[in-house]
Amino acid sequence: MTLPRRITALARASWGLFFVFILALGIFAPQNSLARDLQGRVGMGYNSEFANSVVAAKVPGISIKYALTRDIAFEAIAGIQTASPVNSVTGIKFFKNLFFETDLNFYYMLGGAIVTANNRSGVDFLTGLGVEFFIPGIENLGLAVETGASLHNLSGSFALRTLGVSFLDAGIHFYF
């Protein structure tokens, strides 16, 4: 191989390495996101994922969700059924946003509740990951989907179970 051909081959390889370097910078560099910023906004809706949701008399809770910052939010949940036997749920959840996507927030959640069902009382703790997504054009309506684990003692002893809930149980919130 002659010297001009070697220089040309080296230049092509350098441009290839330069392209890979620029691509890596683009992937790993912090980017502005178009995720839903809910800081200072209140969401009203429901949540039905605590232990008393698995009994025959399902009791979804009315919930109020408030975002303290862009990354951290809290949710208070309360629900009751007055038919005999009385079933109820009173709980709180903590959210920490991990990733921000367009019209979607990916978060870690941790929650706890006092539940009653079929004349038994207990506690339910849950943790896991979830997403709250927003349909384009309906910017104030958030639908949540969550997965993780739950620890509850409604049956009299502690039981660990996996958790996978759609927006029908994880909740829908309208943000003001």
Backbone as a printed PyTorch tensor [residue, N CA C, xyz], in Angstrom:
tensor([[[  0.8530,  -1.1680,   0.0000],
         [  0.0000,   0.0000,   0.0000],
         [  0.9010,   1.2340,   0.0000]],

        [[  0.6040,   2.1420,  -0.8690],
         [  1.4160,   3.3500,  -0.9800],
         [  1.0700,   4.3230,   0.1330]],

        [[  1.9380,   5.2980,   0.3360],
         [  1.7490,   6.2850,   1.3940],
         [  0.4590,   7.0880,   1.2400]],

        [[  0.0930,   7.5890,   0.0750],
         [ -1.1790,   8.3280,  -0.0430],
         [ -2.3910,   7.4620,   0.3080]],

        [[ -2.3460,   6.1800,  -0.0580],
         [ -3.4780,   5.2980,   0.2630],
         [ -3.5590,   5.0560,   1.7740]],

        [[ -2.4050,   4.9290,   2.4310],
         [ -2.3880,   4.7420,   3.8860],
         [ -2.9480,   5.9840,   4.5850]],

        [[ -2.5670,   7.1500,   4.1290],
         [ -3.0790,   8.3930,   4.7210],
         [ -4.5780,   8.4850,   4.5080]],

        [[ -5.0530,   8.1250,   3.3240],
         [ -6.4890,   8.1460,   3.0460],
         [ -7.2220,   7.1500,   3.9380]],

        [[ -6.6870,   5.9440,   4.1070],
         [ -7.3140,   4.9370,   4.9690],
         [ -7.3230,   5.3980,   6.4200]],

        [[ -6.2260,   6.0050,   6.8740],
         [ -6.1510,   6.5210,   8.2360],
         [ -7.1570,   7.6550,   8.4410]],

        [[ -7.3000,   8.5190,   7.4670],
         [ -8.2600,   9.6190,   7.5470],
         [ -9.6810,   9.0790,   7.6260]],

        [[ -9.9870,   8.0650,   6.8220],
         [-11.3280,   7.4600,   6.8770],
         [-11.5880,   6.8330,   8.2490]],

        [[-10.5980,   6.1320,   8.7920],
         [-10.7490,   5.5290,  10.1170],
         [-10.9100,   6.6050,  11.1770]],

        [[-10.1730,   7.7100,  11.0480],
         [-10.3020,   8.8090,  12.0090],
         [-11.6860,   9.4210,  11.9590]],

        [[-12.2140,   9.6110,  10.7630],
         [-13.5740,  10.1570,  10.6500],
         [-14.5920,   9.1960,  11.2520]],

        [[-14.3590,   7.8940,  11.0900],
         [-15.2570,   6.9120,  11.6910],
         [-15.2210,   6.9780,  13.2050]],

        [[-14.0010,   7.0700,  13.7720],
         [-13.8680,   7.2020,  15.2250],
         [-14.4700,   8.5090,  15.7160]],

        [[-14.2590,   9.5890,  14.9600],
         [-14.8350,  10.8750,  15.3220],
         [-16.3680,  10.7940,  15.3360]],

        [[-16.9490,  10.1270,  14.3490],
         [-18.4000,   9.9620,  14.2740],
         [-18.9170,   9.1620,  15.4710]],

        [[-18.2280,   8.0720,  15.8250],
         [-18.6250,   7.2700,  16.9850],
         [-18.5220,   8.1020,  18.2640]],

        [[-17.4690,   8.9080,  18.3900],
         [-17.2920,   9.7660,  19.5610],
         [-18.4290,  10.7880,  19.6730]],

        [[-18.7780,  11.4380,  18.5910],
         [-19.8720,  12.4230,  18.5770],
         [-21.1980,  11.7350,  18.8980]],

        [[-21.4230,  10.5540,  18.3620],
         [-22.6490,   9.7990,  18.6500],
         [-22.7240,   9.4460,  20.1300]],

        [[-21.6050,   9.0070,  20.7230],
         [-21.5930,   8.6820,  22.1550],
         [-21.8630,   9.9180,  22.9960]],

        [[-21.3000,  11.0610,  22.6210],
         [-21.5860,  12.2990,  23.3580],
         [-23.0610,  12.6500,  23.2890]],

        [[-23.6600,  12.4470,  22.1440],
         [-25.0740,  12.7530,  21.9890],
         [-25.9700,  11.8500,  22.8170]],

        [[-25.5560,  10.5980,  22.9740],
         [-26.3690,   9.6570,  23.7450],
         [-26.2540,   9.9220,  25.2420]],

        [[-25.0290,  10.1780,  25.7280],
         [-24.8100,  10.2940,  27.1590],
         [-24.8740,  11.7150,  27.7000]],

        [[-24.9510,  12.6950,  26.8520],
         [-25.0180,  14.0830,  27.3170],
         [-26.4030,  14.3750,  27.8710]],

        [[-26.5250,  15.2050,  28.9200],
         [-27.8390,  15.5720,  29.4320],
         [-28.6240,  16.3150,  28.3700]],

        [[-29.8940,  15.9980,  28.3140],
         [-30.7340,  16.6040,  27.2930],
         [-31.9410,  17.2480,  27.9360]],

        [[-32.4350,  18.2850,  27.3160],
         [-33.6940,  18.8740,  27.7560],
         [-34.8030,  17.9160,  27.3780]],

        [[-35.7380,  17.7130,  28.2640],
         [-36.8050,  16.7700,  27.9820],
         [-38.1250,  17.5040,  27.8170]],

        [[-39.0320,  16.8200,  27.2010],
         [-40.3600,  17.3620,  26.9940],
         [-41.3590,  16.6680,  27.9050]],

        [[-40.8830,  16.0930,  28.9980],
         [-41.7610,  15.3800,  29.9200],
         [-42.6960,  16.3620,  30.6090]],

        [[-43.7220,  15.8290,  31.1840],
         [-44.7160,  16.6460,  31.8710],
         [-44.1460,  17.1320,  33.1840]],

        [[-44.0100,  18.4410,  33.3230],
         [-43.5350,  19.0450,  34.5660],
         [-44.7560,  19.3280,  35.4360]],

        [[-44.8870,  18.5900,  36.5300],
         [-46.0680,  18.6910,  37.3960],
         [-45.7960,  19.4660,  38.6780]],

        [[-44.6500,  20.1180,  38.7700],
         [-44.2880,  20.8330,  39.9930],
         [-45.3570,  21.8510,  40.3690]],

        [[-45.8180,  21.7570,  41.6410],
         [-46.8140,  22.6800,  42.1660],
         [-48.2270,  22.4040,  41.6990]],

        [[-48.4430,  21.3110,  41.0050],
         [-49.7920,  20.9850,  40.5130],
         [-50.4270,  19.9020,  41.3660]],

        [[-51.7470,  19.9700,  41.4870],
         [-52.5210,  19.0020,  42.2540],
         [-53.2910,  18.1270,  41.2750]],

        [[-53.2180,  16.8200,  41.4850],
         [-53.9790,  15.8730,  40.6820],
         [-55.0260,  15.1940,  41.5450]],

        [[-56.2280,  15.1410,  41.0520],
         [-57.3070,  14.4380,  41.7610],
         [-57.7330,  13.2450,  40.9210]],

        [[-57.9270,  12.0940,  41.6010],
         [-58.3040,  10.8940,  40.8810],
         [-58.5340,   9.7420,  41.8300]],

        [[-58.0620,   8.5600,  41.4590],
         [-58.2580,   7.3830,  42.3020],
         [-57.0390,   6.4770,  42.2460]],

        [[-56.9690,   5.5710,  43.2220],
         [-55.9350,   4.5530,  43.2980],
         [-56.5670,   3.3260,  43.9230]],

        [[-56.3310,   2.1550,  43.3270],
         [-56.9630,   0.9330,  43.8160],
         [-55.9720,  -0.2300,  43.8510]],

        [[-54.7810,  -0.0110,  44.3840],
         [-53.8050,  -1.0900,  44.3410],
         [-53.4030,  -1.6580,  45.6940]],

        [[-53.9870,  -1.2040,  46.7750],
         [-53.6170,  -1.7560,  48.0750],
         [-54.3690,  -3.0560,  48.3450]],

        [[-54.0370,  -3.7550,  49.4420],
         [-54.4500,  -5.1390,  49.7030],
         [-55.9500,  -5.3500,  49.6590]],

        [[-56.7340,  -4.3680,  50.0790],
         [-58.1730,  -4.6310,  50.1050],
         [-58.7800,  -4.6510,  48.7120]],

        [[-58.0030,  -4.3620,  47.6970],
         [-58.5140,  -4.4310,  46.3360],
         [-58.6700,  -5.8600,  45.8470]],

        [[-58.0710,  -6.8340,  46.5500],
         [-58.1500,  -8.2130,  46.0890],
         [-59.3360,  -8.9600,  46.6950]],

        [[-60.0190,  -8.3800,  47.6470],
         [-61.1810,  -9.0450,  48.2360],
         [-62.3830,  -8.8380,  47.3310]],

        [[-63.4330,  -9.5710,  47.5910],
         [-64.6160,  -9.5170,  46.7380],
         [-65.2130,  -8.1070,  46.6590]],

        [[-65.2230,  -7.3890,  47.7620],
         [-65.7600,  -6.0340,  47.7710],
         [-64.6150,  -5.0500,  47.5220]],

        [[-64.3460,  -4.7960,  46.2790],
         [-63.2250,  -3.9310,  45.9000],
         [-63.5010,  -2.4940,  46.3170]],

        [[-62.5130,  -1.8630,  46.9890],
         [-62.6760,  -0.4930,  47.4700],
         [-61.5800,   0.3870,  46.8660]],

        [[-61.8620,   1.0440,  45.7520],
         [-60.8660,   1.9890,  45.2460],
         [-60.8570,   3.2310,  46.1240]],

        [[-59.6850,   3.8280,  46.2620],
         [-59.5640,   5.0270,  47.0780],
         [-59.5280,   6.2770,  46.2290]],

        [[-60.1320,   7.3310,  46.7310],
         [-60.0080,   8.6400,  46.1180],
         [-58.6240,   9.1490,  46.4790]],

        [[-57.9190,   9.7300,  45.5290],
         [-56.5540,  10.1600,  45.8150],
         [-56.3200,  11.5980,  45.3670]],

        [[-55.4020,  12.2150,  46.0960],
         [-54.9300,  13.5550,  45.7600],
         [-53.4200,  13.4540,  45.6480]],

        [[-52.8930,  13.8270,  44.4920],
         [-51.4580,  13.7420,  44.2320],
         [-50.9150,  15.1580,  44.0720]],

        [[-49.7820,  15.4300,  44.7340],
         [-49.1770,  16.7590,  44.6670],
         [-47.6890,  16.6170,  44.3790]],

        [[-47.2090,  17.3490,  43.3920],
         [-45.7940,  17.3290,  43.0330],
         [-45.0760,  18.4760,  43.7330]],

        [[-44.2240,  18.1440,  44.7030],
         [-43.4530,  19.1620,  45.4170],
         [-42.4170,  19.8130,  44.5070]],

        [[-41.7080,  18.9900,  43.7580],
         [-40.7080,  19.4630,  42.8080],
         [-40.9470,  18.7280,  41.4970]],

        [[-40.0680,  18.9600,  40.5450],
         [-40.2010,  18.2590,  39.2660],
         [-39.9470,  16.7650,  39.4490]],

        [[-39.1800,  16.4020,  40.4820],
         [-38.7920,  15.0180,  40.6970],
         [-39.5700,  14.2900,  41.7850]],

        [[-40.1660,  14.9900,  42.7320],
         [-40.7600,  14.3540,  43.9100],
         [-42.2350,  14.7110,  44.0340]],

        [[-43.0490,  13.6780,  44.3070],
         [-44.4870,  13.8800,  44.4880],
         [-44.9940,  12.9630,  45.5940]],

        [[-46.1240,  13.3420,  46.1860],
         [-46.8050,  12.5470,  47.2070],
         [-48.2530,  12.3550,  46.8060]],

        [[-48.8460,  11.2680,  47.3030],
         [-50.2460,  10.9840,  47.0220],
         [-50.9010,  10.4840,  48.3060]],

        [[-52.0490,  11.0530,  48.6530],
         [-52.8520,  10.6000,  49.7880],
         [-54.0620,   9.8650,  49.2330]],

        [[-54.3980,   8.7210,  49.8460],
         [-55.4630,   7.8530,  49.3480],
         [-56.4180,   7.5200,  50.4860]],

        [[-57.7130,   7.6120,  50.2280],
         [-58.7320,   7.2380,  51.2160],
         [-59.9340,   6.6520,  50.4890]],

        [[-60.4170,   5.5170,  50.9980],
         [-61.5960,   4.8820,  50.4130],
         [-62.3510,   4.0820,  51.4540]],

        [[-63.6590,   3.9730,  51.2810],
         [-64.4910,   3.2420,  52.2490],
         [-65.6890,   2.6320,  51.5440]],

        [[-66.1020,   1.4870,  52.0630],
         [-67.3620,   0.8490,  51.6740],
         [-68.1140,   0.5810,  52.9620]],

        [[-69.3190,   1.1360,  53.1020],
         [-70.0450,   1.0430,  54.3680],
         [-70.9260,  -0.1870,  54.4870]],

        [[-71.0470,  -0.9890,  53.4400],
         [-71.8430,  -2.2140,  53.5360],
         [-71.1590,  -3.1730,  54.5040]],

        [[-71.9200,  -4.1140,  55.0610],
         [-71.3690,  -5.0450,  56.0240],
         [-70.6500,  -6.1750,  55.2850]],

        [[-69.4150,  -6.4900,  55.6050],
         [-68.5100,  -5.8460,  56.5340],
         [-67.9030,  -4.5890,  55.9040]],

        [[-67.5120,  -3.6680,  56.7710],
         [-66.9310,  -2.4190,  56.3120],
         [-65.5240,  -2.6810,  55.7710]],

        [[-65.2370,  -2.1600,  54.5800],
         [-63.9130,  -2.2490,  53.9800],
         [-63.4010,  -0.8350,  53.7770]],

        [[-62.1070,  -0.6260,  54.0530],
         [-61.5640,   0.7250,  53.8910],
         [-60.0750,   0.6730,  53.5780]],

        [[-59.5700,   1.8000,  53.0930],
         [-58.1460,   1.9790,  52.8440],
         [-57.7940,   3.4340,  53.1390]],

        [[-56.6820,   3.6340,  53.8340],
         [-56.1240,   4.9670,  54.0840],
         [-54.6220,   4.8350,  53.9140]],

        [[-54.0760,   5.5580,  52.9280],
         [-52.6560,   5.3780,  52.6490],
         [-51.9920,   6.6040,  52.0670]],

        [[-50.6830,   6.4530,  51.8750],
         [-49.8740,   7.5170,  51.2870],
         [-48.8240,   6.8570,  50.3970]],

        [[-48.4800,   7.5400,  49.3070],
         [-47.4390,   7.0650,  48.3980],
         [-46.4520,   8.1940,  48.1310]],

        [[-45.2020,   7.8200,  47.9310],
         [-44.1140,   8.7330,  47.6030],
         [-43.6180,   8.3730,  46.2070]],

        [[-43.3430,   9.3800,  45.3730],
         [-42.8690,   9.1720,  44.0060],
         [-41.5720,   9.9450,  43.7750]],

        [[-40.6100,   9.3120,  43.1220],
         [-39.3680,   9.9620,  42.7170],
         [-39.1660,   9.6950,  41.2310]],

        [[-39.2770,  10.7400,  40.4140],
         [-39.0930,  10.5850,  38.9750],
         [-37.6510,  10.2320,  38.6670]],

        [[-37.4590,   9.2110,  37.8240],
         [-36.1280,   8.7510,  37.4520],
         [-35.7480,   9.1920,  36.0450]],

        [[-36.6800,   9.0690,  35.1130],
         [-36.4520,   9.4500,  33.7240],
         [-37.6360,  10.2610,  33.2330]],

        [[-37.3430,  11.1590,  32.3440],
         [-38.3910,  11.9900,  31.7520],
         [-38.4100,  11.7380,  30.2500]],

        [[-39.5150,  11.2950,  29.7530],
         [-39.7020,  11.0830,  28.3190],
         [-40.7950,  12.0290,  27.8410]],

        [[-40.9600,  12.1130,  26.5510],
         [-42.0160,  12.9380,  26.0040],
         [-43.3650,  12.3750,  26.4540]],

        [[-44.1510,  13.1890,  27.1270],
         [-45.4880,  12.8170,  27.6110],
         [-45.4800,  11.6040,  28.5390]],

        [[-44.3720,  11.3710,  29.2570],
         [-44.2850,  10.2170,  30.1370],
         [-43.2490,  10.4850,  31.2220]],

        [[-43.5790,  10.1720,  32.4620],
         [-42.6420,  10.2470,  33.5790],
         [-42.4420,   8.8330,  34.1260]],

        [[-41.1840,   8.3900,  34.2040],
         [-40.8360,   7.0760,  34.7310],
         [-40.3420,   7.2810,  36.1550]],

        [[-40.9360,   6.5830,  37.1370],
         [-40.6570,   6.8900,  38.5390],
         [-40.5040,   5.6380,  39.3970]],

        [[-39.9060,   5.8660,  40.5790],
         [-39.8590,   4.8920,  41.6670],
         [-40.9650,   5.2850,  42.6420]],

        [[-41.6620,   4.3150,  43.1920],
         [-42.7150,   4.6240,  44.1620],
         [-42.5750,   3.7500,  45.3980]],

        [[-43.0190,   4.3260,  46.5230],
         [-43.0140,   3.6570,  47.8110],
         [-44.2920,   4.0740,  48.5200]],

        [[-45.0490,   3.1110,  49.0380],
         [-46.3190,   3.4650,  49.6700],
         [-46.6560,   2.5730,  50.8440]],

        [[-47.5670,   3.0560,  51.6470],
         [-48.0520,   2.3040,  52.7940],
         [-49.4950,   2.6730,  53.0850]],

        [[-50.2560,   1.7200,  53.6150],
         [-51.6630,   1.9830,  53.9030],
         [-52.1450,   1.0990,  55.0410]],

        [[-53.1660,   1.5930,  55.7230],
         [-53.9110,   0.8010,  56.7000],
         [-55.1800,   0.3620,  55.9810]],

        [[-55.4260,  -0.9270,  55.9680],
         [-56.5670,  -1.4740,  55.2460],
         [-57.4330,  -2.3130,  56.1700]],

        [[-58.7280,  -2.3460,  55.8870],
         [-59.6560,  -3.2500,  56.5630],
         [-60.4780,  -3.9430,  55.4940]],

        [[-60.7250,  -5.2240,  55.7000],
         [-61.5350,  -6.0050,  54.7680],
         [-62.0660,  -7.2210,  55.5080]],

        [[-63.3400,  -7.4820,  55.3560],
         [-63.9780,  -8.6570,  55.9630],
         [-63.6800,  -8.7610,  57.4580]],

        [[-63.8670,  -7.6680,  58.1820],
         [-63.6650,  -7.5870,  59.6280],
         [-62.2220,  -7.8540,  60.0670]],

        [[-61.2620,  -7.6680,  59.1850],
         [-59.8430,  -7.7850,  59.5160],
         [-59.1590,  -6.4780,  59.1760]],

        [[-58.1850,  -6.1190,  59.9790],
         [-57.3930,  -4.9150,  59.7170],
         [-55.9390,  -5.3110,  59.5170]],

        [[-55.2390,  -4.5140,  58.7650],
         [-53.8280,  -4.7890,  58.5370],
         [-53.1550,  -3.6250,  57.8490]],

        [[-51.9070,  -3.8460,  57.5080],
         [-51.1410,  -2.8340,  56.7890],
         [-50.6850,  -3.4230,  55.4580]],

        [[-50.4320,  -2.5330,  54.5310],
         [-49.9550,  -2.9300,  53.2170],
         [-48.8580,  -1.9570,  52.8010]],

        [[-47.6990,  -2.4900,  52.4430],
         [-46.5870,  -1.6810,  51.9460],
         [-46.3080,  -2.1100,  50.5220]],

        [[-45.9990,  -1.1490,  49.6740],
         [-45.6540,  -1.4910,  48.3020],
         [-44.5130,  -0.6220,  47.8080]],

        [[-43.7580,  -1.1810,  46.8820],
         [-42.6400,  -0.4720,  46.2770],
         [-42.4680,  -0.9770,  44.8550]],

        [[-41.9010,  -0.1550,  44.0230],
         [-41.6790,  -0.5780,  42.6520],
         [-41.4460,   0.5910,  41.7210]],

        [[-41.6230,   0.3110,  40.4480],
         [-41.4330,   1.2950,  39.3950],
         [-42.7340,   1.5070,  38.6550]],

        [[-42.8860,   2.6780,  38.0980],
         [-44.0950,   2.9570,  37.3550],
         [-43.8960,   4.0460,  36.3260]],

        [[-44.8890,   4.2120,  35.5000],
         [-44.9030,   5.2940,  34.5270],
         [-46.2530,   5.9980,  34.6080]],

        [[-46.2090,   7.2820,  34.4530],
         [-47.4390,   8.0530,  34.3040],
         [-47.3520,   8.6920,  32.9310]],

        [[-48.3060,   8.3330,  32.0750],
         [-48.2430,   8.8610,  30.7250],
         [-49.4310,   9.7630,  30.4520]],

        [[-49.2210,  10.6670,  29.5190],
         [-50.1960,  11.6840,  29.1610],
         [-50.4710,  11.5700,  27.6690]],

        [[-51.7170,  11.4840,  27.3090],
         [-52.1080,  11.3880,  25.9090],
         [-51.9330,  12.7620,  25.2730]],

        [[-51.2000,  12.8460,  24.1550],
         [-51.0360,  14.1520,  23.5070],
         [-52.3920,  14.7660,  23.1590]],

        [[-52.5460,  16.0200,  23.5000],
         [-53.8170,  16.7120,  23.2880],
         [-54.6830,  16.7290,  24.5340]],

        [[-54.3870,  15.8400,  25.4860],
         [-55.1070,  15.8110,  26.7660],
         [-54.0310,  15.9360,  27.8490]],

        [[-53.4170,  17.1020,  27.9380],
         [-52.2250,  17.3000,  28.7560],
         [-52.4510,  17.2290,  30.2570]],

        [[-53.6680,  17.3450,  30.7470],
         [-53.9150,  17.3660,  32.1880],
         [-54.3370,  16.0190,  32.7540]],

        [[-54.4630,  14.9960,  31.9340],
         [-54.9200,  13.6880,  32.3770],
         [-53.7620,  12.7060,  32.3710]],

        [[-53.3710,  12.2130,  33.5740],
         [-52.2800,  11.2650,  33.6990],
         [-52.7910,   9.8750,  34.0230]],

        [[-52.2950,   8.8690,  33.3110],
         [-52.6540,   7.4710,  33.5310],
         [-51.4060,   6.7330,  33.9970]],

        [[-51.4970,   6.0250,  35.1210],
         [-50.3340,   5.3720,  35.7190],
         [-50.3990,   3.8580,  35.5430]],

        [[-49.2270,   3.2600,  35.3720],
         [-49.0400,   1.8130,  35.3030],
         [-47.8470,   1.5040,  36.2120]],

        [[-47.9700,   0.5000,  37.0970],
         [-46.9120,   0.2260,  38.0670],
         [-46.6370,  -1.2670,  38.2130]],

        [[-45.4070,  -1.5720,  38.6020],
         [-45.0020,  -2.9450,  38.8870],
         [-44.0110,  -2.9310,  40.0510]],

        [[-43.9680,  -4.0140,  40.8060],
         [-43.0610,  -4.0750,  41.9440],
         [-43.4420,  -5.1930,  42.8850]],

        [[-43.4380,  -4.8920,  44.1780],
         [-43.7460,  -5.8860,  45.2050],
         [-44.6000,  -5.2530,  46.2890]],

        [[-45.3850,  -6.1010,  46.9490],
         [-46.2630,  -5.6550,  48.0240],
         [-46.0860,  -6.5890,  49.2150]],

        [[-46.0760,  -6.0060,  50.4040],
         [-45.9920,  -6.7640,  51.6530],
         [-47.2060,  -6.3970,  52.4790]],

        [[-48.0600,  -7.3770,  52.7870],
         [-49.2700,  -7.0670,  53.5530],
         [-49.5560,  -8.1450,  54.5820]],

        [[-50.3120,  -7.7610,  55.6010],
         [-50.6720,  -8.7200,  56.6550],
         [-52.1690,  -8.7560,  56.8980]],

        [[-52.9470,  -8.5220,  55.8900],
         [-54.4040,  -8.5390,  56.0340],
         [-54.9170,  -9.9320,  56.4040]],

        [[-54.2040, -10.9740,  56.0260],
         [-54.6360, -12.3400,  56.3210],
         [-54.2210, -12.8040,  57.7180]],

        [[-53.5010, -11.9730,  58.4630],
         [-53.0590, -12.3530,  59.8050],
         [-51.5680, -12.5820,  59.8800]],

        [[-50.9450, -12.9320,  58.7740],
         [-49.4860, -13.0610,  58.7260],
         [-48.9930, -12.2990,  57.5000]],

        [[-47.7330, -11.9170,  57.5390],
         [-47.2010, -11.1310,  56.4240],
         [-47.0480, -11.9970,  55.1810]],

        [[-47.4490, -11.4440,  54.0680],
         [-47.3250, -12.1310,  52.7890],
         [-46.7090, -11.1700,  51.7810]],

        [[-45.7430, -11.6810,  51.0400],
         [-45.0900, -10.9060,  49.9930],
         [-45.6780, -11.3360,  48.6650]],

        [[-46.0200, -10.3660,  47.8370],
         [-46.5450, -10.7090,  46.5200],
         [-46.0120,  -9.7180,  45.4960]],

        [[-45.9570, -10.1740,  44.2790],
         [-45.5470,  -9.2810,  43.2060],
         [-46.7130,  -8.3840,  42.8440]],

        [[-46.3850,  -7.2690,  42.2620],
         [-47.3810,  -6.2460,  41.9650],
         [-47.2570,  -5.8590,  40.4980]],

        [[-48.3390,  -5.8680,  39.7970],
         [-48.3850,  -5.4220,  38.4110],
         [-49.7740,  -4.8870,  38.1510]],

        [[-49.8920,  -3.5750,  38.0690],
         [-51.2230,  -2.9850,  37.9590],
         [-51.2920,  -2.0360,  36.7690]],

        [[-52.4240,  -2.0770,  36.0960],
         [-52.6700,  -1.1760,  34.9740],
         [-53.1920,   0.1470,  35.4980]],

        [[-53.4910,   1.0530,  34.6010],
         [-54.0170,   2.3480,  35.0220],
         [-55.3900,   2.2100,  35.6690]],

        [[-56.0690,   1.0730,  35.4800],
         [-57.3640,   0.8610,  36.1300],
         [-57.2120,   0.6940,  37.6350]],

        [[-56.0220,   0.2690,  38.1080],
         [-55.7660,   0.1420,  39.5380],
         [-54.7320,   1.1490,  40.0420]],

        [[-53.6850,   1.4010,  39.2690],
         [-52.6350,   2.3310,  39.6920],
         [-53.1440,   3.7580,  39.7070]],

        [[-54.1420,   4.0610,  38.9210],
         [-54.7780,   5.3580,  39.0440],
         [-54.7900,   6.2170,  37.8020]],

        [[-55.7410,   7.1080,  37.8040],
         [-55.8830,   8.1580,  36.8050],
         [-56.0560,   9.4500,  37.5830]],

        [[-55.3090,  10.4770,  37.1750],
         [-55.3950,  11.7730,  37.8680],
         [-55.5930,  12.8970,  36.8690]],

        [[-56.4390,  13.8280,  37.2290],
         [-56.6080,  15.0470,  36.4480],
         [-55.8740,  16.1540,  37.2090]],

        [[-54.9500,  16.8150,  36.5330],
         [-54.1100,  17.8350,  37.1710],
         [-54.6510,  19.2330,  36.9210]],

        [[-54.6970,  20.0120,  37.9980],
         [-55.1410,  21.4080,  37.9310],
         [-53.9460,  22.3210,  37.8860]]])
